Amino acid sequence: MKHYFLIIFAFFTIASTAQKNNKAYKITYSRTSNGKTIEGQDPVLVFSDANESIITSENNITGKAEYPFEETFISKNSNVIQLARLSASRKIFTVDSLSLAKQTFEIGNETRTILGYKCKKAKTIINSNTIELWFTNDLNIKGAPSILGQKLGLVLEMNRNNNYIITATKIEKIKSIPTSLLTLKSNFSAIDALTYRDLLWKSRFITIPVFENEVINFSDASKSNDSILRFANGTIILKKIKFPEIKSGSQVFVDLKEQSNGDAYDRTGTVFAIPSKEKFSFMEGLKNGAKTLPVYENGNGKQYQGVIKTGEFSPLLELMRFFTPFGIKQYGHIQLKDKTWHESVPYRQDISELYSALSNQEVYIGTFIGNYDKGGHKISLNITIHGEEKQSPKDSFVLPLFNTTNIMEMAGQEYATMFNNEKGLVVDFVLEKDVKNAKLRYITTGHGGWENGDEFVPKKNTILLDGKEAFGFIPWRMDCGSYRLFNPASGNFNNGLSSSDYSRSNWCPGTVTNPMLIELGDLKAGKHTIQIKIPQGPNEGGGFSSWNVSGILIGD
């Protein structure tokens, strides 16, 4: 840390005394992509003299830049100082004295003129990108619109793969580099380069922490506290979260990390949301028992609690469906030749189409993993919000219609076996207004049995809207063997396969099941009906098949 401050002090001392006797220049650069000028861009500015070069931008100089933003200082002795303003009160910097010396270029004989100055071409390859730099030595200064090529001369154009080009549009002679740029502001924290890049990256989006190393298990000892609510003997955990405004066009992601904390088996998992302000929501069932939830019946003699939308009740808003692998981390001691087991499984799901159900809302975010193990599973969960410079409007209408995943399995909620009846699942709903470009966000996974159970037998899912087939497909995953290293406790059979290798009805141990977005067209205000039909297999002895399906209507 002391070394950093000595470099900073020396750099700015030399700059402030030497600049008075040096010719200085301000160079303005413009960016193009695929032959077109990038609209609304913030022009890159380079200030340079014989002793230093500064990379900044027009918005930085005028105070219009949005956080975070960077400025880079390059001294004559090749020290690179990168400063970042993460917020009005958070400022960091790092010093790099090695990177410029490591740059290598192929200097060609080709020349061209840019803004009246004769330039030579230098070429290098970085991460499979071919980059050409056109530089001039006519002004006896060095500088560039990026770190690359700072020692060549004054770089007036940078061309990456002939599809992204930064070109100087103006060169102005100035008396000196502005003193404001050469004064190190107070409250900057010096850190190493890796930490600097990590903090800068994380400051570009909003991270909402939900769970950190929380256990989801089956135990009478699993109790709620002031922060985390636990239900169904600990197999369900929830936390109330207040979301900020999420602008249309933003990208929203769920990030979950899972490890076995004792359970060796592949289990159904789901991340869901429950609005906190609804008078009658699934939360009533969690608090007072599954029997207090609305019941769906289709004539097969069973009652299914809390699975469809009714006039006052909305089912769980499923954000992500995931499946735990066989014993990751906890059973990593099981040795197989040429197998190095992973320590945790990461799940990451884009949920941007559901942003309006979260924006400016206070909701319960929950996670369920079905298991009967006292140790269970350990998870961490974050939700991240990423703004877009050019925001394309997203669907703003979100209406949960059905969710048959019985997250209260350990508290008596019925398994989703309603598809053993020709009627299947039927949901009547009323739209108060027209919905344009309506889509059904549909997640489906088949479960149960061995060999003849629906987990291992392809079955067509048919979705009907107002009595007419809107979509039909066979949900099936054939890539499960790709995730073998997540599954140390997976059984191995005489045919040379592991249990985790087998193809399944739209899921694999250790993966996310992606939603289908089914186009429904424009829907008029009034009553509509969604019906799901699946030829569910018959019971076999004590075994049975079931289908966990969820559907959310989205649109404009």
C-alpha positions in Angstrom: 0.0 0.0 0.0 2.9 2.4 0.9 4.4 1.6 -2.5 1.2 2.6 -4.2 1.2 6.0 -2.6 4.9 6.7 -3.4 4.1 6.0 -7.1 1.1 8.3 -7.0 3.0 11.1 -5.2 5.9 10.8 -7.7 3.7 10.7 -10.7 1.7 13.8 -9.8 4.7 15.7 -8.5 6.5 15.2 -11.9 3.3 16.0 -13.8 2.6 19.3 -12.0 6.1 20.6 -12.4 6.9 19.3 -15.9 3.7 20.2 -17.7 4.4 23.9 -17.7 7.2 23.4 -20.2 5.6 20.8 -22.5 3.3 21.0 -25.4 0.1 19.4 -24.6 -2.7 18.1 -26.7 -6.4 17.1 -26.4 -7.5 14.3 -28.7 -11.2 13.4 -29.2 -12.2 9.9 -30.4 -15.3 8.5 -31.9 -16.4 4.8 -32.0 -18.0 2.9 -34.8 -19.4 -0.7 -34.8 -19.9 -2.7 -38.0 -19.4 0.5 -40.1 -22.0 2.6 -38.2 -21.3 5.4 -35.7 -22.5 4.4 -32.3 -25.4 6.6 -31.4 -25.4 8.5 -28.1 -21.8 7.6 -27.4 -19.7 9.4 -24.8 -16.6 10.4 -26.8 -13.2 9.2 -25.5 -10.8 12.1 -24.6 -7.1 11.7 -24.3 -4.9 14.5 -22.8 -1.2 14.0 -23.4 2.1 15.8 -23.2 5.7 14.6 -23.1 5.4 13.3 -19.5 2.0 11.7 -19.1 -1.2 10.7 -20.8 -4.7 10.7 -19.4 -7.7 8.7 -20.8 -11.1 10.0 -19.8 -14.3 10.9 -21.6 -16.4 13.9 -22.3 -19.1 13.0 -19.7 -16.4 12.6 -17.1 -15.1 16.1 -17.8 -18.5 17.7 -17.8 -19.8 15.9 -14.8 -22.5 14.0 -16.7 -21.0 10.6 -16.3 -23.1 8.0 -14.5 -21.4 5.8 -11.8 -19.3 3.8 -12.1 -16.7 5.5 -14.4 -12.9 5.3 -14.9 -10.0 7.5 -15.7 -6.5 6.2 -16.6 -3.2 7.9 -16.0 0.0 6.7 -17.8 3.3 8.2 -16.7 6.5 8.5 -18.7 8.1 5.7 -16.8 5.2 3.4 -17.9 3.3 3.2 -14.6 -0.4 2.9 -15.2 -2.8 4.3 -12.6 -6.4 3.4 -13.0 -9.0 5.3 -10.9 -12.6 4.4 -10.6 -15.5 6.3 -9.0 -17.9 3.6 -8.0 -20.3 6.1 -6.4 -20.2 9.6 -5.0 -18.5 8.4 -1.9 -16.7 5.3 -3.1 -13.4 5.8 -5.0 -10.7 3.3 -5.7 -7.4 3.1 -7.6 -4.8 0.5 -8.6 -1.2 0.8 -10.0 0.2 -1.4 -12.7 3.9 -1.1 -13.6 4.2 -4.2 -15.7 1.5 -4.4 -18.4 2.9 -1.9 -20.9 6.2 -3.7 -21.0 4.5 -6.9 -21.9 2.8 -5.5 -25.0 4.2 -6.8 -28.3 3.4 -5.5 -31.8 4.3 -6.2 -35.4 5.2 -2.9 -37.0 4.5 -2.9 -40.7 5.7 -0.6 -43.6 2.2 0.5 -44.5 1.3 4.1 -43.8 -1.7 6.3 -44.0 -2.7 9.9 -43.0 -5.2 10.6 -40.3 -6.1 14.2 -39.5 -3.1 15.4 -41.5 -0.6 13.2 -39.6 1.4 10.4 -41.1 0.7 7.1 -39.3 2.3 3.7 -39.2 0.4 0.4 -38.5 1.1 -1.8 -35.6 -0.7 -5.2 -35.2 -1.2 -7.5 -32.3 -3.5 -10.4 -31.3 -5.2 -10.4 -27.9 -7.6 -13.2 -26.9 -8.0 -14.2 -30.6 -8.9 -10.6 -31.6 -6.7 -9.0 -34.3 -6.1 -5.4 -33.3 -4.5 -2.8 -35.6 -3.2 0.5 -34.2 -2.4 3.4 -36.4 0.0 5.7 -34.6 2.0 8.9 -35.4 5.3 10.3 -33.9 4.9 13.7 -35.6 3.7 15.3 -32.4 6.4 13.9 -30.1 3.9 12.6 -27.6 2.5 9.2 -26.7 -1.1 8.3 -25.9 -4.0 6.1 -27.0 -7.7 5.7 -26.4 -7.0 2.6 -24.3 -4.0 1.0 -22.4 -3.0 -0.7 -25.6 -0.2 0.9 -27.6 0.7 3.6 -25.1 4.4 3.3 -25.9 4.2 3.4 -29.7 3.4 7.1 -30.1 0.1 8.8 -30.4 -2.5 6.2 -31.5 -5.1 7.9 -33.8 -7.1 4.7 -34.7 -7.7 1.4 -33.1 -9.3 -1.3 -35.2 -10.5 -4.6 -33.7 -11.4 -7.3 -36.2 -12.6 -4.7 -38.7 -15.9 -4.4 -36.9 -15.1 -2.1 -33.9 -13.1 1.1 -34.6 -12.0 4.0 -32.4 -10.8 6.9 -34.5 -9.5 10.3 -33.6 -11.8 13.1 -34.9 -10.1 16.1 -33.5 -6.6 17.1 -32.2 -6.4 20.3 -30.3 -3.2 22.0 -29.0 -3.6 23.2 -25.4 -1.4 25.1 -23.0 -1.3 22.2 -20.5 -3.2 19.3 -19.2 -6.0 20.7 -17.0 -4.9 20.8 -13.4 -8.1 19.2 -12.3 -7.2 16.0 -14.1 -3.8 15.9 -12.5 -4.9 16.3 -8.9 -5.5 13.0 -7.1 -8.9 13.4 -5.4 -9.3 12.6 -1.7 -11.0 9.4 -0.4 -9.5 7.1 -3.0 -8.7 3.6 -1.7 -5.6 1.8 -3.1 -6.1 -1.9 -3.9 -4.6 -4.7 -6.0 -5.6 -5.0 -9.6 -7.7 -8.1 -9.3 -9.8 -6.6 -6.5 -10.1 -3.3 -8.4 -11.5 -5.1 -11.5 -13.9 -7.1 -9.3 -15.2 -4.1 -7.5 -15.6 -2.1 -10.7 -17.5 -5.0 -12.4 -19.8 -5.5 -9.4 -20.6 -1.8 -9.2 -22.1 -1.9 -12.7 -25.2 -3.8 -11.5 -27.4 -4.2 -8.4 -26.9 -7.3 -6.3 -29.7 -8.3 -3.9 -28.5 -10.9 -1.4 -31.2 -13.3 -0.4 -29.7 -16.4 1.3 -26.1 -17.0 2.3 -25.1 -20.6 3.2 -28.6 -21.5 4.4 -29.5 -25.1 5.1 -32.7 -26.6 3.5 -33.3 -29.9 5.3 -35.9 -32.1 7.0 -35.8 -31.7 10.7 -38.1 -30.7 13.6 -35.2 -28.5 14.7 -35.6 -26.2 11.7 -37.2 -23.0 13.0 -37.8 -19.5 11.7 -35.9 -16.5 13.0 -36.2 -12.7 12.5 -34.7 -13.0 9.0 -35.4 -16.4 7.5 -38.8 -18.1 7.6 -38.8 -22.0 7.5 -41.8 -24.2 6.7 -42.5 -27.9 6.1 -39.9 -29.1 8.5 -37.2 -26.9 7.0 -37.6 -27.9 3.3 -38.9 -24.4 2.5 -37.1 -21.2 3.4 -38.3 -17.6 2.7 -37.0 -14.1 3.1 -38.9 -10.8 2.6 -37.1 -8.6 0.0 -37.8 -5.0 -1.0 -36.9 -4.6 -4.7 -35.9 -1.2 -6.2 -37.4 0.1 -9.4 -36.4 -2.1 -12.3 -36.5 -0.3 -15.6 -38.1 -1.9 -18.6 -35.3 -3.5 -20.7 -33.1 -4.4 -17.7 -31.7 -7.9 -17.4 -32.6 -9.7 -14.1 -30.9 -12.9 -13.0 -31.3 -15.5 -10.2 -28.0 -16.9 -9.0 -28.0 -20.0 -6.8 -25.2 -22.1 -5.5 -25.9 -25.6 -4.0 -24.0 -28.2 -2.0 -25.1 -31.4 -0.3 -25.1 -31.0 3.5 -25.9 -34.7 4.0 -28.5 -35.7 1.4 -27.0 -37.9 -1.4 -29.9 -37.8 -3.9 -31.1 -35.7 -6.8 -34.0 -33.6 -5.7 -36.5 -31.1 -7.1 -35.7 -27.5 -6.3 -37.5 -24.3 -7.1 -37.0 -20.6 -6.4 -40.3 -18.7 -6.2 -41.8 -15.4 -5.2 -44.9 -14.6 -3.1 -46.2 -11.0 -3.1 -46.3 -9.7 0.5 -49.4 -7.5 0.1 -51.8 -10.0 -1.4 -54.7 -10.7 1.0 -54.9 -14.4 0.0 -51.6 -15.9 -1.2 -49.7 -19.1 -0.8 -48.3 -17.7 2.4 -51.6 -18.5 4.0 -51.1 -22.2 3.3 -47.5 -22.1 4.6 -48.6 -20.5 7.8 -51.9 -22.4 8.4 -51.6 -25.6 6.4 -52.1 -26.8 2.8 -55.8 -27.5 3.5 -56.4 -23.8 3.8 -55.5 -23.3 0.1 -58.0 -23.4 -2.8 -58.5 -26.9 -4.1 -58.4 -28.1 -7.7 -60.3 -31.2 -8.7 -60.6 -32.8 -12.1 -62.6 -36.0 -11.3 -59.8 -38.4 -10.5 -60.8 -38.4 -6.8 -57.9 -36.3 -5.5 -57.7 -32.8 -4.2 -54.8 -30.6 -5.3 -54.1 -27.6 -3.0 -52.9 -24.2 -4.2 -52.0 -25.1 -7.8 -54.2 -22.8 -9.9 -55.3 -19.2 -10.0 -58.8 -18.5 -8.7 -60.6 -15.2 -8.3 -58.6 -14.1 -5.2 -55.7 -16.5 -5.1 -52.5 -16.6 -7.2 -50.2 -19.7 -7.2 -46.5 -19.5 -6.6 -44.6 -17.3 -9.1 -41.8 -19.7 -10.1 -38.6 -17.9 -10.9 -36.3 -20.9 -11.5 -36.7 -24.7 -11.5 -33.5 -26.6 -10.6 -32.4 -30.1 -9.6 -29.7 -31.0 -7.1 -27.1 -33.5 -8.2 -26.2 -36.7 -6.3 -24.3 -35.5 -3.2 -22.0 -32.8 -4.5 -19.4 -31.7 -2.0 -20.6 -33.9 0.9 -19.7 -37.1 -1.0 -16.7 -35.9 -2.8 -14.6 -38.5 -0.9 -16.0 -41.2 -3.2 -13.1 -41.9 -5.5 -13.4 -43.0 -9.2 -10.5 -43.1 -11.6 -10.1 -39.9 -13.6 -13.0 -38.2 -11.8 -12.3 -34.9 -10.0 -15.7 -33.9 -8.4 -16.9 -30.3 -8.4 -17.3 -28.6 -5.0 -20.6 -26.9 -5.7 -23.1 -26.5 -8.5 -24.0 -23.0 -9.9 -27.4 -22.3 -11.3 -28.1 -19.0 -13.2 -31.4 -18.1 -14.7 -32.5 -15.1 -16.7 -35.9 -13.9 -15.3 -36.0 -10.6 -17.1 -39.5 -11.2 -18.5 -40.8 -11.2 -14.9 -39.3 -7.8 -13.9 -42.6 -6.0 -13.5 -43.7 -8.5 -10.8 -40.7 -7.5 -8.7 -40.1 -3.8 -9.5 -40.8 -1.6 -6.5 -42.4 -4.5 -4.8 -41.9 -6.2 -1.4 -42.1 -9.9 -1.9 -41.1 -13.1 -0.2 -38.4 -14.9 -2.1 -38.4 -18.6 -1.3 -36.5 -21.8 -2.1 -37.7 -25.4 -1.8 -35.7 -28.6 -2.1 -37.7 -31.8 -1.6 -35.7 -34.0 0.8 -36.1 -36.1 3.9 -32.5 -35.7 5.2 -31.5 -34.1 8.5 -28.4 -32.6 6.9 -30.2 -31.7 3.6 -28.6 -29.1 1.3 -26.8 -25.8 1.7 -27.6 -22.9 -0.7 -26.7 -19.3 -1.4 -28.9 -17.1 -3.5 -28.6 -13.7 -5.0 -30.7 -11.7 -7.5 -28.9 -9.3 -9.8 -30.3 -6.4 -11.8 -28.4 -5.2 -14.9 -29.4 -2.0 -16.6 -29.0 -1.7 -20.4 -27.7 1.4 -22.3 -30.1 0.8 -25.1 -33.2 -0.6 -23.4 -35.7 -2.6 -25.4 -39.0 -2.7 -23.6 -39.8 -5.9 -21.9 -43.2 -7.6 -21.3 -44.9 -5.6 -18.5 -47.9 -7.9 -17.8 -47.3 -10.9 -15.5 -50.0 -13.2 -14.3 -49.3 -16.5 -12.6 -51.8 -19.1 -13.7 -50.7 -22.5 -12.3 -47.9 -24.2 -10.5 -48.3 -27.9 -9.5 -44.9 -28.3 -7.8 -45.9 -29.5 -4.3 -43.4 -27.5 -2.2 -45.4 -28.4 0.9 -44.8 -32.1 0.1 -43.5 -32.6 3.7 -46.6 -30.8 5.1 -49.2 -32.9 3.2 -49.6 -31.1 -0.1 -50.7 -33.6 -2.8 -48.3 -34.6 -5.6 -49.2 -33.4 -9.1 -50.8 -36.6 -10.4 -53.8 -34.8 -12.0 -52.6 -35.8 -15.5 -53.8 -39.4 -15.1 -57.2 -37.9 -16.0 -58.2 -36.9 -19.6 -59.1 -33.4 -18.3 -55.6 -32.8 -16.9 -55.1 -29.3 -15.6 -57.7 -26.6 -16.4 -57.4 -23.0 -15.4 -60.1 -20.4 -16.0 -58.9 -16.7 -15.7 -60.2 -13.3 -16.5 -58.3 -10.5 -18.2 -59.4 -7.0 -17.2 -57.7 -5.5 -20.2 -56.4 -6.7 -23.6 -53.0 -8.3 -23.6 -50.8 -7.9 -26.7 -48.1 -10.4 -27.7 -49.2 -12.8 -25.0 -46.9 -15.7 -24.1 -47.1 -18.5 -21.7 -43.9 -19.0 -19.7 -44.1 -22.7 -19.2 -41.8 -25.0 -17.1 -42.4 -28.7 -17.1 -40.6 -31.7 -15.6 -41.8 -35.4 -15.4 -41.1 -37.5 -12.3 -41.6 -40.9 -10.7 -40.9 -44.5 -11.2 -38.0 -46.4 -12.8 -37.9 -47.6 -16.4 -41.6 -47.1 -17.0 -42.1 -44.0 -14.9 -42.6 -40.7 -16.5 -39.2 -39.5 -15.4 -37.7 -41.8 -17.9 -40.4 -42.0 -20.6 -40.9 -39.2 -23.1 -44.5 -37.8 -22.9 -46.1 -35.1 -25.0 -47.3 -32.0 -23.3 -50.2 -30.3 -25.0 -51.3 -26.7 -24.2 -54.7 -25.6 -25.2 -56.0 -22.0 -25.1 -59.8 -21.6 -25.1 -60.2 -25.2 -26.3 -57.7 -25.0 -29.2 -54.3 -26.5 -29.2 -51.7 -23.7 -28.9 -48.6 -25.7 -28.6 -47.4 -29.3 -28.2 -44.0 -30.8 -27.5 -42.1 -33.6 -25.8 -39.9 -32.2 -23.0 -36.8 -34.3 -22.9 -33.1 -33.8 -21.8 -30.5 -36.0 -23.5 -27.4 -34.2 -22.1 -27.4 -35.4 -18.5 -24.1 -37.2 -18.9 -22.4 -33.9 -19.4 -22.9 -33.2 -15.6 -21.3 -36.4 -14.3 -18.6 -34.4 -12.3 -21.4 -32.8 -10.2 -22.7 -36.3 -9.1 -20.2 -38.1 -6.9 -22.9 -40.3 -5.2 -24.6 -41.3 -8.4 -25.1 -45.0 -8.7 -23.1 -47.0 -11.3 -24.7 -49.9 -13.2 -23.6 -53.0 -14.9 -24.1 -51.4 -18.3 -21.4 -48.9 -17.6 -23.7 -45.9 -17.1 -24.3 -43.8 -14.0 -27.8 -42.9 -12.8 -27.0 -39.2 -13.5 -26.2 -40.1 -17.2 -29.7 -41.2 -18.1 -31.9 -38.9 -20.2 -35.0 -37.6 -18.3 -38.2 -35.7 -18.8 -36.8 -32.2 -19.2 -34.3 -32.3 -16.3 -30.9 -33.6 -15.3 -29.3 -33.9 -11.8 -27.4 -30.7 -11.3 -29.1 -28.4 -13.9 -31.7 -25.7 -14.4 -34.8 -26.5 -16.5 -35.4 -23.6 -18.8 -38.9 -22.2 -19.4 -40.6 -22.4 -22.8 -42.1 -19.2 -24.1 -45.2 -20.2 -25.9 -46.7 -17.6 -28.3 -50.4 -17.1 -27.7 -51.0 -14.0 -29.8 -53.2 -11.0 -28.7 -55.7 -11.8 -26.0 -58.9 -9.8 -25.6 -60.2 -8.8 -22.2 -62.6 -11.3 -20.6 -62.6 -14.9 -19.7 -60.1 -17.4 -21.0 -59.1 -21.0 -20.3 -55.7 -22.7 -20.3 -55.6 -26.5 -20.3 -52.5 -28.8 -19.9 -52.8 -32.4 -21.0 -50.1 -35.0 -20.5 -50.5 -38.8 -20.9 -49.3 -39.6 -17.4 -48.3 -43.2 -16.9 -50.1 -45.6 -14.5 -49.0 -46.5 -11.0 -46.6 -49.4 -10.6 -46.9 -51.1 -7.2 -46.1 -48.3 -4.7 -44.6 -46.1 -7.4 -46.4 -43.4 -9.3 -45.7 -40.7 -11.9 -46.3 -37.0 -11.6 -45.7 -33.7 -13.5 -44.5 -30.4 -12.0 -45.7 -27.7 -14.4 -45.9 -24.0 -13.9 -47.3 -21.4 -16.2 -47.2 -17.6 -16.1 -49.0 -15.4 -18.7 -46.8 -12.5 -19.8 -47.3 -9.8 -22.4 -47.8 -6.1 -23.1 
